[in-house]
Amino acid sequence: MSKGQAILLDFVFAAFIFSIVFAAIMLSLRNIQDNLDYEEKVWRIQHAAIPAVDILVKSGGVPVDWELNPAQARIPALAGTGYGLSPVKVAALNNLDYEFVKQSLGLDGFEYKLVVQTIDGETVVSKGMREQGDFVVGTTRLAFYRGRIARVRLTVWEEENE
């Protein structure tokens, strides 16, 4: 084998190794980008869901007596006294428009499902859409409802763009 053939063979071998290493690096970068995209979407949904469920459970709403005139509500919420949910507010929220509740809780761009269920399984409220999508975040808070412990579960996901 001549010196020129050896150099060419070395170059082809080096180019082959470089191509494999380059492909592995590009694949790793793509995987990292996909993970970052996933984490960013979940973070965005969590930062909408957590404050919304906290407002529902910890606040009486704006105005505080919104349940007396639901048409005047700006932010509907469920808190009565202490950590208790007001049965009147729960019933009034169940009758409000889905889009209004979504907008007033800061869930624009998302869909939601709200379920208030006593610890022994009685469903008090089930409002919203069926959960769907790849990025679904559920947040649960415990509160008292009519002297029993209740779970307030707000599930949020991104709207499907069609």
C-alpha positions in Angstrom: 0.0 0.0 0.0 1.4 3.4 -1.0 1.7 6.4 1.3 -1.1 8.2 -0.6 -3.5 5.2 -0.2 -2.8 5.1 3.6 -3.5 8.8 4.0 -6.8 8.4 2.1 -7.8 5.4 4.1 -7.0 7.3 7.4 -9.1 10.2 6.2 -12.1 8.0 5.3 -11.8 6.3 8.7 -11.6 9.7 10.5 -14.5 11.0 8.6 -16.6 7.9 9.5 -15.7 8.3 13.2 -16.5 12.0 13.1 -19.9 11.3 11.4 -20.8 8.9 14.2 -19.8 11.2 17.0 -21.5 14.2 15.3 -24.7 12.2 14.9 -24.6 11.1 18.5 -24.2 14.7 19.7 -27.0 15.9 17.5 -29.3 13.1 18.8 -28.4 14.0 22.4 -29.1 17.7 21.7 -32.5 16.8 20.2 -33.3 14.7 23.2 -32.4 17.5 25.6 -34.5 20.0 23.6 -37.5 17.6 23.7 -37.1 17.3 27.5 -36.9 21.1 27.9 -40.0 21.5 25.7 -41.9 19.0 27.9 -40.8 20.6 31.2 -41.7 24.1 29.9 -45.2 23.0 29.0 -45.8 21.2 32.3 -44.4 24.3 34.1 -46.8 26.6 32.3 -49.8 24.4 33.1 -48.7 24.1 36.8 -48.4 27.8 37.1 -51.9 28.2 35.9 -53.5 25.3 37.9 -52.0 25.8 41.3 -53.0 29.5 41.8 -56.5 28.7 40.3 -57.2 25.9 42.8 -55.8 28.0 45.7 -58.2 30.8 44.7 -61.1 28.4 44.7 -60.4 26.9 48.1 -58.8 29.8 50.0 -60.8 32.8 48.7 -64.4 33.8 49.0 -64.3 35.3 45.5 -64.7 38.9 44.2 -67.1 40.2 45.4 -67.0 38.1 48.5 -70.8 37.6 48.3 -70.8 36.8 44.6 -73.1 33.8 45.1 -76.0 36.1 45.9 -75.8 37.6 42.4 -73.6 35.3 40.2 -74.0 37.6 37.2 -72.0 40.2 39.0 -69.1 37.8 40.0 -65.7 38.7 38.8 -63.8 35.9 40.5 -66.0 33.0 41.7 -64.5 31.0 44.6 -65.7 28.5 47.1 -64.4 29.4 50.6 -66.9 30.0 53.3 -65.4 30.2 56.8 -62.1 28.7 57.9 -61.2 25.9 55.6 -64.8 25.2 54.8 -66.4 25.4 51.4 -69.7 27.3 51.2 -72.4 25.0 50.0 -74.2 28.0 48.4 -71.0 29.1 46.6 -70.4 25.5 45.4 -73.9 25.3 44.0 -73.6 28.7 42.4 -70.3 27.9 40.8 -71.7 24.7 39.3 -74.3 26.9 37.5 -71.8 29.4 36.0 -70.7 29.3 32.4 -67.6 27.2 31.7 -65.8 29.9 29.7 -66.5 32.5 32.4 -65.1 30.4 35.1 -62.0 29.5 33.0 -61.3 33.2 32.2 -61.9 34.4 35.8 -59.5 31.8 37.2 -56.8 32.8 34.8 -57.0 29.6 32.8 -57.2 31.3 29.3 -55.5 29.0 26.8 -56.2 25.9 28.9 -59.1 23.6 29.4 -60.1 22.4 32.9 -62.2 19.9 34.9 -63.2 20.7 38.5 -64.4 18.0 40.8 -65.4 18.5 44.4 -65.8 15.1 46.1 -66.3 14.2 49.7 -63.8 11.8 51.2 -66.4 9.1 51.2 -67.0 9.4 47.5 -70.0 11.7 47.0 -69.4 14.0 44.0 -70.6 17.4 44.9 -69.4 19.2 41.7 -68.1 17.9 38.4 -67.7 20.8 36.1 -65.7 21.1 32.9 -64.5 18.9 30.0 -63.2 15.4 29.8 -59.4 15.3 30.4 -57.4 15.0 27.2 -54.0 15.8 25.8 -50.4 14.9 26.5 -49.8 17.5 29.2 -52.4 17.2 31.9 -51.8 18.5 35.4 -54.0 17.8 38.3 -53.9 19.7 41.6 -55.8 18.7 44.7 -56.7 20.6 47.9 -58.5 19.4 50.9 -61.3 21.4 52.6 -64.3 20.9 54.7 -67.7 20.6 53.1 -70.8 20.4 55.3 -68.7 19.0 58.1 -66.9 16.4 56.0 -63.5 16.4 54.4 -63.7 17.1 50.7 -61.2 16.9 47.8 -61.2 19.9 45.4 -59.4 18.6 42.3 -58.6 20.9 39.4 -57.2 19.3 36.3 -55.8 21.6 33.6 -54.4 20.9 30.2 -53.6 22.9 27.0 -56.4 23.7 24.6 -56.3 21.6 21.4 -55.5 23.8 18.4 -57.4 22.4 15.4 
